[in-house]
Amino acid sequence: MASIQIIVGSMLGGTEYVAEACEQTLNDLGHQTTLHFQPQLAQIPTEKQIWLICTSTHGAGDYPDNIKHFVDDLTHSDQDLSTSKFLVIGVGDSSYDTFCLAAKNIEKLIETKSCKKIISLLTLDMQQDIDPEDLAQQWILKHQDLLY
Ligand SMILES: Cc1cc2nc3c(=O)[nH]c(=O)nc-3n(C[C@H](O)[C@H](O)[C@H](O)COP(=O)(O)O)c2cc1C
């Protein structure tokens, strides 16, 4: 059983549903989870954790407002995440040139903190994907052996 911190970036609420669906699947697999809808770096455990980042993209490839402070703090911190692992789900719209750019950028940022990426980014396209929650849950189930 792993301890999983689910960190959510969302403006309009859609990504929160994806995160909650992931939490349900992770709990069903026996993992302990904490959801962070207003993430603050100082309050998120960093030792021997799995961080699951679920974030949409807004503006022209920007982070959602609720996650901007977290990203800023992480960027400027010398946080060592080498005992932890992470994975990212991006929610976006492929009609934008900056499709899921916030998710792509946060994936790069967390890697600079010596955190091990468990699975490469999952992108969900609101233009095409009819049931993003189900796709996210299937993705977790497919990779469940890597969550430890
Ligand atoms: C003003 C605005 C700007 C957006 N910019 C982007 C973008 O740059 N890249 C992208 O992939 N999606 C973009 N989107 C699409 C959102 O990421 C998409 O609608 C997503 O489902 C919103 O998730 P949320 O409800 O969790 O905020 C934008 C949407 C809006 C309304």
The ligand as an SDF file (V2000), in Angstrom:
LIG
                    3D

 31 33  0  0  0  0  0  0  0  0999 V2000
   -9.8150   30.4960  -21.1840 C   0  0  0  0  0  0  0  0  0  0  0  0
   -9.4050   29.0750  -21.4500 C   0  0  0  0  0  0  0  0  0  0  0  0
   -8.1130   28.8110  -21.8410 C   0  0  0  0  0  0  0  0  0  0  0  0
   -7.6870   27.4910  -22.0880 C   0  0  0  0  0  0  0  0  0  0  0  0
   -6.3990   27.2510  -22.5060 N   0  0  0  0  0  0  0  0  0  0  0  0
   -6.0070   25.9790  -22.7590 C   0  0  0  0  0  0  0  0  0  0  0  0
   -4.6780   25.7130  -23.1890 C   0  0  0  0  0  0  0  0  0  0  0  0
   -3.8430   26.5810  -23.3480 O   0  0  0  0  0  0  0  0  0  0  0  0
   -4.3340   24.3940  -23.4000 N   0  0  0  0  0  0  0  0  0  0  0  0
   -5.2120   23.3740  -23.2280 C   0  0  0  0  0  0  0  0  0  0  0  0
   -4.8380   22.2270  -23.4680 O   0  0  0  0  0  0  0  0  0  0  0  0
   -6.4880   23.6110  -22.8270 N   0  0  0  0  0  0  0  0  0  0  0  0
   -6.8990   24.8710  -22.5760 C   0  0  0  0  0  0  0  0  0  0  0  0
   -8.1850   25.1290  -22.1560 N   0  0  0  0  0  0  0  0  0  0  0  0
   -9.1150   23.9880  -21.9950 C   0  0  0  0  0  0  0  0  0  0  0  0
   -9.2250   23.5560  -20.5550 C   0  0  0  0  0  0  0  0  0  0  0  0
   -7.9950   23.0300  -20.0750 O   0  0  0  0  0  0  0  0  0  0  0  0
  -10.3100   22.4810  -20.4820 C   0  0  0  0  0  0  0  0  0  0  0  0
  -11.5480   23.0830  -20.7250 O   0  0  0  0  0  0  0  0  0  0  0  0
  -10.3280   21.7590  -19.1560 C   0  0  0  0  0  0  0  0  0  0  0  0
  -11.3260   20.7700  -19.2080 O   0  0  0  0  0  0  0  0  0  0  0  0
  -10.6270   22.6910  -18.0080 C   0  0  0  0  0  0  0  0  0  0  0  0
  -10.4560   21.9480  -16.8210 O   0  0  0  0  0  0  0  0  0  0  0  0
  -10.9160   22.5130  -15.4190 P   0  0  0  0  0  0  0  0  0  0  0  0
  -12.4370   22.5140  -15.4380 O   0  0  0  0  0  0  0  0  0  0  0  0
  -10.4040   21.5620  -14.4170 O   0  0  0  0  0  0  0  0  0  0  0  0
  -10.3420   23.8810  -15.2610 O   0  0  0  0  0  0  0  0  0  0  0  0
   -8.6070   26.4280  -21.9060 C   0  0  0  0  0  0  0  0  0  0  0  0
   -9.9220   26.7070  -21.4960 C   0  0  0  0  0  0  0  0  0  0  0  0
  -10.3120   28.0080  -21.2620 C   0  0  0  0  0  0  0  0  0  0  0  0
  -11.7400   28.2690  -20.8120 C   0  0  0  0  0  0  0  0  0  0  0  0
  1  2  1  0
  2  3  1  0
  2 30  2  0
  3  4  2  0
  4  5  1  0
  4 28  1  0
  5  6  2  0
  6  7  1  0
  6 13  1  0
  7  8  2  0
  7  9  1  0
  9 10  1  0
 10 11  2  0
 10 12  1  0
 12 13  2  0
 13 14  1  0
 14 15  1  0
 14 28  1  0
 15 16  1  0
 16 17  1  0
 16 18  1  0
 18 19  1  0
 18 20  1  0
 20 21  1  0
 20 22  1  0
 22 23  1  0
 23 24  1  0
 24 25  2  0
 24 26  1  0
 24 27  1  0
 28 29  2  0
 29 30  1  0
 30 31  1  0
M  END
$$$$
